[in-house]
C-alpha cells in the first residue's frame, strides 16, 4: 500500500470519528505499524486509535504501543486543561489580561478534547507584563527556558507541561499577518481578564497560522482537520468574513485553498486541481512541515545566494527578536551577527544540516 493510500485511509478513519460513523475496514495491504507511524507524524495517532480499536484486532505489539500513545494523550490533555485554569486564575488575580490561543480552544470543538493534542499551551499577553508573568510562572513551578527571544517566552514544567507566552501573534515568520493582527485585543471580547477572539477573528487567526506553516515548510493533516472542525462547530464562523480579515495580508487565496481542502477531506466537496496539488504537498509534511520544504520555499523566493546570505546575516527585524539588546542598541548588529555565526552551528544541528543539504542540491 503506497504512502498516499495510507494517508487517504487515515483521513477516512479520522473523518469517521468526526461524523460519529463506523470506521472503514482496514485494507488488507495496509500495515498497522505504518499507519500508526504516519498518524504519529501528523500528531493524530491518539485520535486515530479510537477508530482502530473498533476494527478487528491488529497485531498485539502495534496495538499495545498505539494504546500507550492514546493513554499518554489522555494524561497530557487533562494536565494541560487543569494547568491552563491554574495559570488563568493566577493571571487574573494579578490583573493581567490574557488570550488563550489555538489548540487550547480548538480541542474543545472535537468529540473528545484529547483527540486534539497540542505540544504546548499558547497564551497571548501584553508585552509590558512579560516580567510579571515570568514571576508568576516561576511561582507555579515552571522553569523559564527562553525569555525575550522571538515573540514568545517558553516555560516548562515536568513531566509534560510546556507553555508559550506570546507578546505578539506573529514575528518575522508570518510577517505578512503582522498588520492584520497588530492589535489582536481589538478582535476580542472579555470575561474578566480572560479574553476570547470573536468567532470570525479566531478562525482568521487559525487560517493565518496554518498558512504560515504551509509556506514555511508545510503543514499536516491535523491543521487541515482543525479548519473543518471549526467551520462545522457551533461557533457560527463565517468563512467569507474570516477571509476578508486576512485580505490585507495578501494571503487570502492560500487561506481559502486550505479551507477548501478541509472540506474535500472531511466534507463533501470534490477535489480540484489546486486541492490535489496541496494534498500531495501536505502528505509529505508532517504536523508542522519539514525543514527541507522550508529551505526549498525560501530558495525559490530569494535564490540560493539570497538564502545563504539570509542564513548568515539575518535581517535586523529577525535579529532583534533573538538579541533583545538590539532594540536599544542597533549599532551592535554586526557583533550579534558574529556571535550568531559562532554559536548557531551548535544549535539545532539536524535542522542546520538539512538546510545546507537543500542548499547544495542542484
N, C-alpha and C positions, 0 to 999 in steps of 0.2 A: 504494500500500500504506500503510495507516494506521500511525501510530507504535506503536499497541497490537499490531498484527500483526507489526511488525518486532521488537518486544520478544519476542513469543511465539516467533518463528523463532530469535532469538538464543539464547534459553533452550534450544531444541531442539539447536542447534549445540553449546552447552556440555555439555549432557547426553550427547550422543554421545561426547564426549571422556572424560567420567567413566565411561561404560559400556563404553568400548572398541569402540564401534559405528561404522558408516559414517555420515557426516553426511547429514542430509536435503537433498534438492536445493533450491537457492535458487529461490524463487518468481519467475516471470517479471517481476512488477511490483515486485520488491524492488531498491532501489538499493544497490549495493555500498558506495557512499560513505556513504549514510545509515546503513547497517548498521554500518560501521566507526566512524562518529562516535558512534553510540549505544553501541557497545561501549566506546569510549573514555570516555564519560560515566560508565559503570558500572565502569571500571577492569578490564575483561575483554578488551580488544582483543588483547593479546598472546596470550592463551589461544585466543580465537576464531579467530585466524589459522591455528592448527594444523588446525582443521576446514575453513576456507575453502580452504586450499591443496590439499585433497583433492578439491575440486569442480572442474568445468570452469572454465577461466581467466576471471577478471573483467577489467575494463579495466585497462590497464597502469599508469596513473597511480595509481589507488587501490591496486593490488596492491603497487607499489613502496613507497608510503607505509606501507601496512599491515605489510609485511615489516620495514620500518625500526622500527616500533613494537615488533614481536616481538623483533627483534635487540637493541634497547635494553633490553627487559625481561630478556633473557638476561644481558646485561652487568651490569645492576643486581643481578640475583639472585645472580650469582657474587660480585660485590663485597660485597654485604650479608652473605652467608653467611661469607665469609672474614673480614670485619671483626668480625662477631659473635664468631667464635672468638678473634680477637686481643683484643677487649675482655674477653671472658670470662676469658682467661688472665691478663690484667692485673689484673682484679678479684680473681681467686683468689689471685694472688701477693701482693696487698695485704691479704688476709684479709677481703674484702668479699663478703658473701653477695648473690646476685643471682638474679632470676627473669625469664627471657625471657618475653615476653607475645605474645599474639595472632598476628599474621601470621608471625612467625619460627618458630612451632610449626606453625601450620596449613599453611603451604606444603609442609611435609614429608609431608602427607597426600594431596596432589594427585598425579596421574600423573607430573607433572614439576614441580619446585619453582618454575620460572619462570612456570608457568601462574597461580600465585597471587602477584600483585605486591603490594608494600607500599611506601608512600611513605617510611616510616621504620622504624627498629628501636625497639621499645619494651622497656624493661627496668625492673623494679622493684628498688629498693634500700631500705635503712633510711635514714630522714631524716638521722640523725646522720652518715652517710657522704657526704653530698652534696658537701661541700667537698673531701674526699679524692678523690672521683670527678671533680670538676672538674679537679683537678691531673692525674689520670691521663689524662683525655680530651684535655687540652691537650698532654700529652707524646705522645699518639698522633696529633697533627696536627689535632685538631678545634678549631674556634672555638666559644666559648660564646655563643649568640645570646640566650638568656633564662635567668636564674638567680634562683630564689627566687620566681618568679611562678607562680600557679596551683599545680597539684600535680605538675608535671613541669618539668624543665630541658631546654633544647633545644640540641643541638650539631650543627654542620655541618662537613663536610669535602669540598671539591671533588673530583671533579665531581658525584658523585651521592649522597653519604652524608649522611643525616640521622638523628640518634639522639635519642630522647626518654627521659630518665631520670626515672622516676616515683618520687615519695616516698609516694604513696598511689594506689590504683586508681581512686578516684572523688573529685571535688571537689564544688563546688556543682552542677555539671551531673552528674546521676546521683546526687544526694544520697540518694535512696531506697535505693541499694545500699551506702551507707557502712557501716551497721550489719552488713550481711551479710559484707562484706569488711574489717571493721575490723582483723582480724589475718589477712591473707592467707597468712602463713607457716604458720599452723596447718593449712592445706589442702594443704601441700606435703610432698614427700619431697626429700631432699638427696643430691647426688652431689658430695662436697667442698663447695665454696662455691656451686656451681650448684644451684639449686632448680627443681623442676618441680611444677606442680599435679597432684593426683590427677585421674584422668580425669573424674569427675563434677564436681569443682570447676572444672576447666578449662572444661568445657562450660557450666557455670553462669555463669562469667565472660564467655565469648563471647556467650552469650544476653543477659546484662545489658548488655554493651557495645552489642549490636545494638539492644536495646530503648531504650537511652539515645539513640542516634542517631535511631531511629524517632520517638520522642516529641519530640525537639528540632527536627528539621527533615525527617525522612525518612531512609531508608536505600536501599541499592541491591541489584542482582542479586547482586553478589559476596558481600555479607554473608549473604544467604539461602542461597547456594550453599555457603558455609563451613559452615553448620549441617548440611546434608546430608552433606557430606564428612566432618565429624566423627562424625556418627551412624553412618555406614557404614564408618568406619575400624576398625582392629584395636585401638583404644584400650580397647574394652569399656565405652563410655559408656552409662549408664542415663539416659534422658530423664526418667523419673519422679524419680529421686534428684536429678538436676540441678535440676529444677523445685522440688523440696522445699527445696533450699538457698536458692532465691530467694524462697520463700514469705513470709518476714518483710518483704520489700520492698514487698509489695502488688502486684507486677508479674508474678506467676506466670502469669496468664491471657494477658497480652500476649506473654510469652515462649513460652508453649505455642502460641499462634497463629502466631508466626513459625516455630517448628519445624514446625508443620503445613503451612504454605505451602511450606517447603523440600521436603517430601515430595510435595506436589502438583506442583511444578515438576520435580523431579529423581527422584521415586519414582513410585509407582503410586496415590497417594491421590487421590480425586476432590475437586473444588472444593466448598467450602461457601459460603454467602452471605458469611460473615466473611472467608474467604480471597480471595474475588473483590474485596471492598472493599479489603483490604490490598494486593492485587496492583495495583489501579489507582493507589493512593496511591504505591506504590514506583515504578511506571513513570514517575512524574513527578519522582522524587527525585534520581537520580544516585547515585554511590557513597556520599556522606556526607549526602545530603539537600540542601535548599535553605534559604537564609536566609529566604525568603518563607514557607515552610512552618513554620519555627521561630517566626517572629514571629506567624503566624496561630494556632499552637497556644497560644502564651503569652497572646495577646489573648483567646482563647476561655476560658482558665482564669482570667485576672485582670481582664478588661475593658480597654478602651483606656486609661482613666486609670491603672489599676493598672500596665499595661505601660509606659506613658510614665514614670511615677514610678520604676519599677524601672530603666529605661534611664538616667534622670538621676541617681538616688540608689540604686545597687545596695546590697543588704543587707551588713551588716558581714562575714558569712562569705565572701561573694564578694570584697569589697574587700580583705580581709586576704590573699587569695590573690595579688592583684596588687600590693599595697602591704605588703610584709612588716613595715615599721615599725609597722603597726597591731597586730601581735602583742604588741609590748612597750608600745605607747602608744596604746590605743584612743581616747584623747581627741582624737587627731589626725584622726579620721574626717571631720569637716566640711572640714578643709583638703584632705584627699585627694579628697573629692568635688569640690572646686573645681578642683584640679589636673586631675582626670579630665575635668571639663566643658570645660576649656580645650584639653586635648591630644587627647581622643577624636575630635573631628571630623576630625582629620588622619591618623587611623589607620584602616585598613580602610574607606576611603571608599565603595567599592562596596557593602559589606555595610551600612554605615550608611544609605546611600541606599535600599536595598531594605527595610530595617526601617521607615524613615519612609514609604515608598510604601505598604507594607502597613497601617501605622497610619492613613494618610489615607483608606483605602478605606472606603466606607460599609458 
